[in-house]
Amino acid sequence: MDLKVKWNGKMAFSGASPSGHEMKMDAAAEIGGENSGPRPTELLLNAVAGCTGIDIISILQKMRLEPTSFQMDVSGSRADDHPKRFTEIHIHYSLEGELPDDKVVRAIQLSKDKYCSVSHSLNANITASYSINGVKGEAQL
């Protein structure tokens, strides 16, 4: 997957996705931003929830089950020291409809254990390469 992220001045960036969507990101005013978009860490938690949500709906639909409503409340705890990575992510799922509990639990487990590429990427050992004005480098994430 390739995408482009452009600096828009101060601490603001916009990212263009391969699917044709644009995301704005910014920092808080107290560190030089203008609060014109979500923080990248907020987008990360949204990405985890969106990924598992898509998985769960897909799995439930394959079971011929359709929620009448579905919401996730997500909380993340971060380390105090830099890089202040997430040390814990908790997702509270709220689903309504004719949904047997065991089927919902199974869908959540399948997303968590097998399908959600975003949450699995958070646990993975990722080799990140980079280049600066054409000069390549490599870092372990």
C-alpha positions as CSV (number, residue, x, y, z in Angstrom):
1,M,0.0,0.0,0.0
2,D,1.3,3.4,-1.0
3,L,0.1,6.8,0.2
4,K,1.2,10.3,0.4
5,V,1.3,12.6,3.4
6,K,1.9,16.3,2.9
7,W,2.9,19.0,5.4
8,N,0.4,21.9,5.4
9,G,2.4,24.2,7.7
10,K,2.9,24.4,11.4
11,M,2.0,20.9,12.7
12,A,-0.7,20.1,10.1
13,F,-0.5,17.3,7.6
14,S,-2.9,15.7,5.2
15,G,-2.7,12.2,4.0
16,A,-4.1,10.9,0.7
17,S,-5.1,7.2,0.7
18,P,-5.0,4.8,-2.2
19,S,-8.8,4.6,-2.0
20,G,-9.1,8.3,-2.8
21,H,-9.8,9.7,0.6
22,E,-8.0,12.5,2.4
23,M,-7.3,12.7,6.2
24,K,-6.2,15.8,8.0
25,M,-4.0,15.5,11.1
26,D,-2.8,18.2,13.4
27,A,-1.3,18.8,16.8
28,A,-2.7,20.6,19.8
29,A,-2.2,24.4,20.0
30,E,0.0,24.0,23.1
31,I,2.7,22.3,21.0
32,G,2.4,24.5,17.9
33,G,-0.6,23.0,16.1
34,E,-4.0,24.6,15.3
35,N,-6.2,21.6,16.2
36,S,-7.4,21.4,12.6
37,G,-7.6,17.6,12.6
38,P,-7.3,14.6,14.8
39,R,-3.9,13.5,16.3
40,P,-2.3,10.6,14.5
41,T,-2.7,8.5,17.7
42,E,-6.5,9.2,17.6
43,L,-6.5,8.0,14.0
44,L,-4.6,4.8,15.1
45,L,-7.3,4.0,17.7
46,N,-10.0,4.7,15.1
47,A,-8.2,2.4,12.7
48,V,-8.2,-0.4,15.2
49,A,-11.9,0.0,15.9
50,G,-12.8,0.4,12.2
51,C,-10.8,-2.7,11.3
52,T,-12.3,-4.9,14.0
53,G,-15.8,-3.4,13.3
54,I,-15.6,-4.3,9.6
55,D,-14.4,-7.8,10.5
56,I,-17.2,-8.3,13.0
57,I,-20.0,-7.1,10.6
58,S,-18.6,-9.3,7.8
59,I,-18.4,-12.4,10.1
60,L,-21.9,-11.8,11.5
61,Q,-23.3,-11.4,8.0
62,K,-21.7,-14.7,6.9
63,M,-23.5,-16.2,9.9
64,R,-26.7,-14.6,8.5
65,L,-26.9,-12.2,11.4
66,E,-27.4,-8.5,11.1
67,P,-27.1,-6.1,14.1
68,T,-29.7,-3.3,14.3
69,S,-27.0,-1.0,15.8
70,F,-23.3,-1.4,16.6
71,Q,-21.0,1.0,18.4
72,M,-17.5,0.7,19.9
73,D,-16.1,2.8,22.7
74,V,-12.3,2.6,22.6
75,S,-9.8,3.6,25.2
76,G,-6.1,3.5,25.0
77,S,-3.4,3.9,27.7
78,R,-0.1,5.2,26.7
79,A,3.4,5.0,28.3
80,D,4.5,8.1,30.2
81,D,7.9,8.2,28.5
82,H,8.7,8.8,24.8
83,P,7.7,7.4,22.4
84,K,4.6,7.2,24.6
85,R,3.3,4.1,22.7
86,F,0.0,2.5,23.5
87,T,0.4,-0.1,26.2
88,E,-3.2,-1.1,26.3
89,I,-6.2,-0.7,24.1
90,H,-9.7,-1.7,25.3
91,I,-12.7,-1.9,23.0
92,H,-16.2,-2.0,24.5
93,Y,-18.6,-3.4,21.9
94,S,-22.3,-2.5,22.0
95,L,-24.4,-4.5,19.6
96,E,-28.2,-4.7,19.4
97,G,-30.5,-7.0,17.4
98,E,-31.3,-10.7,17.3
99,L,-27.7,-11.8,18.0
100,P,-26.8,-14.9,20.0
101,D,-24.1,-14.0,22.5
102,D,-21.9,-16.9,21.5
103,K,-21.9,-15.8,17.8
104,V,-21.0,-12.2,18.7
105,V,-18.1,-13.5,21.0
106,R,-16.9,-15.8,18.2
107,A,-16.9,-12.9,15.7
108,I,-14.9,-10.7,18.1
109,Q,-12.5,-13.5,18.8
110,L,-12.0,-14.2,15.1
111,S,-11.3,-10.5,14.4
112,K,-8.9,-10.2,17.4
113,D,-7.0,-13.5,16.8
114,K,-7.1,-13.8,13.0
115,Y,-8.4,-11.0,10.8
116,C,-7.7,-7.5,12.1
117,S,-4.6,-6.5,10.2
118,V,-4.4,-3.1,12.1
119,S,-4.3,-4.6,15.6
120,H,-1.9,-7.4,14.4
121,S,0.4,-4.7,12.9
122,L,0.6,-3.1,16.4
123,N,1.9,-6.4,17.8
124,A,4.2,-7.2,14.9
125,N,7.9,-6.7,14.5
126,I,7.9,-4.4,11.5
127,T,11.0,-3.4,9.6
128,A,10.5,0.2,8.3
129,S,12.7,1.5,5.6
130,Y,13.0,5.2,4.7
131,S,14.7,7.5,2.3
132,I,15.5,11.2,2.7
133,N,15.9,13.0,-0.6
134,G,16.8,9.7,-2.3
135,V,19.2,8.4,0.4
136,K,17.9,5.1,1.9
137,G,17.9,4.1,5.5
138,E,16.3,1.4,7.7
139,A,14.9,1.3,11.2
140,Q,13.3,-1.4,13.4
141,L,9.9,-0.4,14.6
